[in-house]
Amino acid sequence: MNMHSLERKIHITEHAMQRLRERVITHEGFRGWKQFVKKARYYGEVAQDFTYEEIQWFENNIQGLNPSHIRLMNGFAFLFMGDNGHARTLVTVIKVA
């Protein structure tokens, strides 16, 4: 079974789309925002691979969200929720400082 068969449909809330346009600005290199977000969800850096600095940033900036619902990619934290615990709905994106 290849990795693409494990990918599921991604949802982007209106708020998340607004934040993508404000903060990420471009989806250059991807067909669109959905493909960009799907790449972050399925291939972004997961919590167990965070560096010490990324863990510190997470602990200082994000409360009340399961670390398994966060993906890091291209200097941004993508926060996913919903979908019966599978977290396939992007709710916001934050620049990792």
Contacts in CASP RR format, 6 or more apart in sequence:
PFRMAT RR
TARGET T0000
AUTHOR 0000-0000-0000
METHOD contacts of the structure
MODEL  1
MNMHSLERKIHITEHAMQRLRERVITHEGFRGWKQFVKKARYYGEVAQDF
TYEEIQWFENNIQGLNPSHIRLMNGFAFLFMGDNGHARTLVTVIKVA
3 42 0 8 1.000
6 42 0 8 1.000
7 38 0 8 1.000
7 42 0 8 1.000
8 83 0 8 1.000
8 86 0 8 1.000
8 88 0 8 1.000
9 88 0 8 1.000
10 34 0 8 1.000
10 37 0 8 1.000
10 38 0 8 1.000
10 41 0 8 1.000
10 88 0 8 1.000
10 89 0 8 1.000
10 90 0 8 1.000
11 83 0 8 1.000
11 88 0 8 1.000
11 89 0 8 1.000
11 90 0 8 1.000
12 20 0 8 1.000
12 33 0 8 1.000
12 34 0 8 1.000
12 37 0 8 1.000
12 89 0 8 1.000
12 90 0 8 1.000
13 89 0 8 1.000
13 90 0 8 1.000
13 91 0 8 1.000
13 92 0 8 1.000
15 91 0 8 1.000
15 92 0 8 1.000
16 37 0 8 1.000
16 90 0 8 1.000
16 91 0 8 1.000
16 92 0 8 1.000
16 93 0 8 1.000
17 33 0 8 1.000
19 92 0 8 1.000
19 93 0 8 1.000
19 94 0 8 1.000
20 27 0 8 1.000
20 33 0 8 1.000
20 36 0 8 1.000
20 37 0 8 1.000
20 93 0 8 1.000
23 76 0 8 1.000
23 93 0 8 1.000
23 94 0 8 1.000
23 95 0 8 1.000
24 36 0 8 1.000
24 74 0 8 1.000
24 76 0 8 1.000
24 93 0 8 1.000
27 33 0 8 1.000
27 35 0 8 1.000
27 36 0 8 1.000
30 36 0 8 1.000
30 39 0 8 1.000
37 78 0 8 1.000
37 90 0 8 1.000
39 73 0 8 1.000
40 71 0 8 1.000
40 73 0 8 1.000
40 74 0 8 1.000
40 76 0 8 1.000
40 78 0 8 1.000
40 90 0 8 1.000
41 71 0 8 1.000
41 78 0 8 1.000
41 80 0 8 1.000
41 87 0 8 1.000
41 88 0 8 1.000
41 90 0 8 1.000
43 73 0 8 1.000
44 71 0 8 1.000
44 72 0 8 1.000
44 73 0 8 1.000
44 78 0 8 1.000
45 54 0 8 1.000
45 71 0 8 1.000
45 72 0 8 1.000
45 73 0 8 1.000
46 68 0 8 1.000
46 70 0 8 1.000
46 71 0 8 1.000
47 58 0 8 1.000
47 67 0 8 1.000
47 68 0 8 1.000
47 70 0 8 1.000
50 58 0 8 1.000
50 72 0 8 1.000
54 72 0 8 1.000
54 96 0 8 1.000
57 77 0 8 1.000
57 96 0 8 1.000
57 97 0 8 1.000
58 67 0 8 1.000
58 70 0 8 1.000
58 77 0 8 1.000
61 77 0 8 1.000
61 94 0 8 1.000
62 70 0 8 1.000
62 77 0 8 1.000
62 79 0 8 1.000
62 94 0 8 1.000
65 79 0 8 1.000
65 81 0 8 1.000
66 87 0 8 1.000
68 87 0 8 1.000
69 79 0 8 1.000
69 80 0 8 1.000
69 81 0 8 1.000
69 87 0 8 1.000
70 77 0 8 1.000
70 78 0 8 1.000
70 79 0 8 1.000
70 80 0 8 1.000
71 77 0 8 1.000
71 78 0 8 1.000
71 80 0 8 1.000
72 78 0 8 1.000
72 96 0 8 1.000
75 95 0 8 1.000
75 96 0 8 1.000
76 93 0 8 1.000
76 94 0 8 1.000
76 95 0 8 1.000
76 96 0 8 1.000
77 93 0 8 1.000
77 94 0 8 1.000
77 95 0 8 1.000
77 96 0 8 1.000
78 90 0 8 1.000
78 93 0 8 1.000
79 90 0 8 1.000
79 91 0 8 1.000
79 92 0 8 1.000
79 93 0 8 1.000
79 94 0 8 1.000
80 87 0 8 1.000
80 88 0 8 1.000
80 89 0 8 1.000
80 90 0 8 1.000
80 91 0 8 1.000
81 87 0 8 1.000
81 89 0 8 1.000
81 91 0 8 1.000
82 88 0 8 1.000
82 89 0 8 1.000
83 89 0 8 1.000
END
